[in-house]
């Protein structure tokens, strides 16, 4: 039995102060990931600060017409919300494909974004792992790595980020409202995560004690479509071997707006900046989509047993973009199903008012 303290603050500022003052403390939201890691011995917090009483479970339209989602909103409530189903189908689809109903009833929006890798070596405390113990090694590189990274990895870590929600939010240009000891600040979801470099233990850019308070989505724009596709080992709920989330705007047969993120391929959601730049302004046709994806995935460095992921991701993304382009054409611009069917029918999302390439990680993000 490993002893730990447990506190339930009722004010976000109090929660932040508790964590900042307690080395080895962890925030507890739904617990669907953290509690499992505690049982495995991967996480050994001295203090759990429960976020359930902070009032972070509301959703509201923003003055600009977007959507503000409290970090404590459960996956089930988020996926079922009419504004999500009607305006952000990629988000709805990612949530529904990401976990069973039982888990969605418990898992929170903020916790989903901060869940940790499912790499077998990370979860097995009898094995070395640079993410758990820096400098101990990465046996996955020569070991079992069929479902691990082909992009953004390093000689120190080849783990992938498991969140479907994070991939969709990256493509939707979501931003985070953060609360910390030094006050509030904002951060784009695409900028939250670090690449491993030589410090795989540094997974994100949250400051010590900082708390995700909410996620903000920009308003969906007319003539845009969004969607999410995922490939997994089995048809029931499983983590992505590869996935793609996209927002596409087509006008007069050309790409007027494009945002694309890939999942299951890297230590973080992979924003496909190269593909976006190649596609913007060009023809909205499958051949162009395929050329752009090949250019994006040219940076892939597969290991012995996971080269299949490159072709899998290319085909997933091309098919998704082709479908969104068809829905944006004359036959897809009328008779759209209502919000109740948005996750299966034509999809919409924000326009090209997105973070430009300066938001991408610099090449060789050595500090993570």
C-alpha positions in Angstrom: 0.0 0.0 0.0 1.4 3.4 -1.1 0.0 6.2 1.0 -1.0 9.5 -0.5 -3.0 12.6 0.6 -6.2 13.6 -1.0 -7.8 17.1 -1.1 -10.9 18.5 -2.7 -10.6 22.3 -3.1 -13.7 24.3 -4.2 -11.8 27.1 -5.9 -9.4 26.9 -8.9 -7.0 29.3 -7.3 -6.9 27.1 -4.2 -6.2 24.0 -6.4 -3.3 25.8 -8.2 -1.8 26.9 -4.9 -2.0 23.3 -3.5 -0.3 21.8 -6.4 2.4 24.5 -6.7 3.3 24.1 -3.0 3.4 20.3 -3.1 6.2 18.6 -5.1 5.0 15.2 -6.3 1.3 16.3 -6.3 -1.1 15.5 -9.2 -4.4 16.9 -10.3 -7.2 14.3 -10.4 -10.0 14.7 -12.9 -11.8 11.7 -14.2 -8.9 9.4 -13.2 -9.4 7.0 -16.1 -5.6 7.3 -16.9 -4.0 8.5 -13.7 -5.6 5.8 -11.4 -4.5 3.1 -13.8 -0.9 4.4 -13.8 -1.0 4.5 -10.0 -2.1 0.9 -9.8 0.8 0.0 -12.2 3.3 1.9 -10.1 4.1 4.3 -12.9 2.7 7.3 -11.1 3.3 7.6 -7.3 1.8 11.0 -6.3 2.2 12.2 -2.7 -1.0 14.3 -3.0 -4.0 14.1 -5.3 -5.9 17.4 -5.8 -9.4 16.5 -6.9 -10.8 19.0 -9.5 -14.4 17.8 -9.3 -15.7 20.7 -7.2 -14.1 23.6 -9.1 -17.1 24.3 -11.4 -15.2 23.7 -14.6 -17.9 21.6 -16.2 -19.9 24.3 -18.1 -20.2 25.0 -21.9 -21.2 28.3 -23.5 -21.1 30.1 -26.8 -18.4 32.7 -27.0 -19.1 36.3 -28.0 -17.4 35.6 -31.4 -19.8 32.6 -32.0 -17.3 29.9 -31.0 -17.6 27.5 -28.1 -16.0 27.5 -24.6 -15.7 24.1 -23.1 -14.9 23.7 -19.4 -12.0 21.4 -18.7 -14.3 19.3 -16.4 -16.9 18.6 -19.1 -17.3 14.8 -19.5 -16.7 13.1 -22.9 -20.3 11.9 -23.1 -21.8 15.4 -22.6 -19.3 17.0 -25.0 -20.0 14.5 -27.8 -23.8 14.9 -27.3 -23.9 18.7 -27.2 -26.0 20.1 -30.0 -23.4 22.9 -30.8 -20.7 20.2 -31.1 -22.7 17.9 -33.3 -23.8 20.7 -35.6 -20.7 22.9 -35.8 -17.7 20.6 -34.9 -18.4 17.1 -36.2 -14.7 16.2 -36.2 -14.7 16.7 -32.4 -17.8 14.6 -32.0 -16.4 11.8 -34.1 -13.1 11.8 -32.3 -14.8 11.4 -28.9 -17.2 8.7 -30.1 -14.3 6.7 -31.6 -11.9 7.3 -28.7 -13.5 5.3 -25.8 -16.5 3.3 -24.6 -19.6 4.9 -23.2 -18.5 4.0 -19.7 -15.2 5.8 -20.0 -16.8 8.8 -21.7 -19.1 9.1 -18.8 -16.1 9.7 -16.5 -13.2 11.1 -18.5 -12.9 14.9 -18.7 -11.9 17.2 -21.5 -8.8 18.4 -19.7 -7.8 15.0 -18.5 -8.2 13.6 -22.0 -5.6 16.1 -23.4 -3.1 15.2 -20.7 -3.4 11.4 -20.8 0.0 9.6 -21.1 1.3 7.2 -23.7 0.2 3.6 -23.8 3.7 2.3 -24.7 4.1 -1.1 -23.2 7.6 -0.2 -21.8 6.3 3.0 -20.2 3.6 1.1 -18.4 5.9 -1.8 -17.2 8.0 -0.6 -14.3 10.3 -3.6 -14.6 11.5 -2.3 -18.0 13.7 0.7 -18.6 12.0 3.8 -20.1 13.4 7.3 -20.6 10.0 8.8 -20.2 9.8 7.3 -16.6 13.5 7.4 -15.7 15.6 9.7 -18.0 18.7 8.1 -19.2 17.5 4.5 -18.5 17.0 3.7 -22.2 14.3 3.0 -24.8 13.9 -0.7 -25.4 10.9 -0.1 -27.7 13.3 1.0 -30.5 14.6 -2.6 -30.9 11.6 -4.3 -29.2 7.8 -4.2 -29.6 7.1 -1.0 -31.5 4.5 -1.9 -34.2 2.1 0.7 -32.9 4.7 3.4 -32.0 5.9 6.6 -33.7 7.1 7.2 -37.2 7.2 11.0 -36.9 8.8 13.3 -34.4 10.5 10.5 -32.4 14.1 10.5 -31.2 16.7 8.0 -30.3 15.5 8.4 -26.7 11.7 7.8 -27.2 9.4 6.5 -29.9 6.1 6.6 -27.9 2.9 8.0 -29.4 0.3 10.3 -27.8 -3.0 8.4 -27.4 -5.6 11.2 -27.4 -8.1 11.3 -30.2 -9.6 14.5 -28.8 -6.3 16.3 -29.0 -5.9 15.5 -32.7 -9.4 16.9 -33.5 -8.8 20.0 -31.4 -5.5 20.6 -33.1 -7.2 20.6 -36.5 -10.0 22.8 -35.1 -7.4 25.4 -33.9 -8.6 25.2 -30.3 -6.9 27.2 -27.6 -6.5 26.5 -23.9 -7.3 28.7 -21.0 -4.7 28.0 -18.3 -4.6 29.0 -14.7 -1.3 29.0 -12.8 0.5 30.5 -9.9 1.4 33.6 -12.0 -2.2 34.0 -13.3 -4.1 33.1 -16.4 -2.6 32.6 -19.9 -3.7 31.1 -23.3 -2.0 28.4 -25.3 -3.0 26.8 -28.6 -3.6 23.1 -28.3 -1.1 22.6 -31.2 1.5 24.2 -29.0 0.8 22.3 -25.8 2.9 19.2 -26.5 6.6 18.7 -26.8 8.6 16.4 -29.0 10.8 14.1 -27.0 14.3 15.1 -28.1 16.7 14.1 -25.3 14.0 14.8 -22.6 11.1 12.4 -23.2 10.0 13.0 -19.6 9.0 16.5 -20.5 5.7 15.9 -22.4 4.0 19.3 -22.4 4.5 23.0 -21.9 2.3 23.5 -18.8 4.2 25.4 -16.1 4.4 23.9 -12.5 1.1 24.0 -10.9 -0.7 25.1 -14.0 -4.3 23.9 -14.6 -6.3 23.6 -17.8 -9.5 25.6 -17.1 -11.2 25.5 -20.5 -10.9 24.8 -24.2 -12.0 27.5 -26.6 -13.1 26.8 -30.2 -13.3 29.4 -32.9 -16.6 29.8 -34.7 -17.4 27.4 -37.5 -17.4 29.2 -40.8 -19.9 28.8 -43.7 -18.9 26.3 -46.5 -16.5 24.5 -44.2 -16.6 20.8 -43.4 -14.8 18.8 -40.7 -14.3 15.2 -40.0 -12.2 12.5 -38.2 -11.1 9.1 -39.3 -9.3 6.4 -37.3 -7.7 3.0 -38.0 -7.3 0.6 -35.1 -6.5 -3.0 -34.4 -10.2 -4.0 -33.8 -13.5 -2.4 -34.6 -14.3 -1.9 -30.9 -12.6 0.8 -28.9 -8.9 0.9 -29.2 -6.1 3.4 -29.6 -5.3 4.7 -33.1 -2.7 3.1 -35.3 -3.3 6.2 -37.4 -5.9 8.8 -37.5 -6.7 12.1 -39.2 -8.8 15.2 -38.4 -9.4 17.8 -41.0 -11.3 21.1 -41.6 -11.7 21.9 -45.3 -13.2 24.8 -47.1 -13.8 24.5 -50.9 -14.8 27.3 -53.1 -15.1 27.0 -56.9 -13.4 23.7 -56.8 -10.3 25.0 -55.0 -9.1 24.7 -51.4 -9.9 28.0 -49.7 -9.1 26.8 -46.2 -7.4 23.7 -44.8 -6.3 22.4 -41.4 -5.1 18.8 -41.0 -3.8 16.9 -38.0 -2.6 13.3 -37.8 -2.8 11.0 -34.8 -1.2 7.7 -33.8 2.0 8.6 -35.6 4.0 10.8 -33.2 4.6 11.7 -29.6 2.0 14.5 -30.0 -0.9 15.3 -32.4 0.9 16.0 -35.7 -0.2 19.2 -37.4 0.4 18.7 -41.1 1.7 22.2 -41.9 3.6 21.0 -45.1 0.5 19.4 -46.6 -1.7 22.4 -45.7 0.7 24.8 -47.4 0.8 22.7 -50.5 -3.0 22.4 -50.7 -4.1 25.9 -49.9 -5.3 27.6 -53.1 -4.9 24.4 -55.2 -7.5 22.0 -56.7 -9.7 20.2 -54.2 -9.1 16.8 -55.8 -7.8 13.4 -54.6 -4.6 13.6 -56.6 -3.6 16.9 -55.0 -4.5 15.5 -51.5 -2.3 12.5 -52.1 0.7 14.5 -53.3 0.4 16.8 -50.2 0.2 13.8 -47.8 3.2 12.2 -49.5 5.2 15.4 -49.0 4.1 15.6 -45.3 5.0 12.0 -44.6 8.4 12.2 -46.3 9.7 13.1 -42.9 8.6 9.7 -41.5 11.3 7.5 -40.0 9.7 4.2 -39.4 11.2 1.4 -37.3 11.5 -2.2 -38.2 7.9 -3.2 -37.7 5.8 0.0 -38.2 6.5 1.2 -41.7 2.9 0.3 -42.6 1.8 3.4 -40.7 3.0 5.7 -43.4 0.7 4.3 -46.1 -2.1 3.9 -43.6 -2.0 7.5 -42.5 -1.7 8.7 -46.1 -4.8 6.7 -47.2 -6.8 7.7 -44.1 -6.1 11.4 -44.6 -6.7 11.4 -48.4 -10.0 9.6 -48.1 -11.1 12.0 -45.4 -10.2 15.1 -47.4 -11.8 13.6 -50.5 -15.0 13.0 -48.6 -15.1 16.5 -47.2 -14.4 17.9 -50.7 -17.4 15.9 -52.1 -19.6 17.2 -49.3 -18.5 20.8 -50.2 -19.6 20.4 -53.8 -23.0 21.1 -55.3 -24.5 17.7 -54.2 -23.3 18.2 -50.7 -24.4 21.8 -50.2 -28.1 21.1 -49.8 -30.3 18.7 -47.9 -27.8 18.4 -45.0 -28.9 16.2 -42.1 -29.5 18.0 -38.8 -27.3 18.1 -35.8 -28.6 14.8 -34.5 -26.9 13.1 -37.5 -23.8 15.3 -37.8 -21.4 12.6 -36.7 -22.4 10.3 -39.6 -23.3 12.9 -42.3 -21.9 16.0 -43.9 -19.5 17.9 -41.6 -18.7 21.5 -41.0 -15.9 23.4 -39.2 -13.9 26.6 -39.0 -12.4 28.4 -41.9 -8.8 29.1 -42.6 -8.4 31.6 -39.7 -5.9 29.4 -38.0 -2.5 29.6 -36.4 0.0 30.1 -39.2 3.2 28.0 -39.5 4.9 30.0 -36.8 3.0 27.9 -34.3 4.6 24.7 -35.4 7.4 23.2 -33.3 10.9 24.4 -34.4 12.9 21.7 -36.2 14.7 19.5 -33.7 12.7 20.5 -30.6 15.5 19.2 -28.4 13.9 20.3 -25.1 10.8 18.1 -25.8 
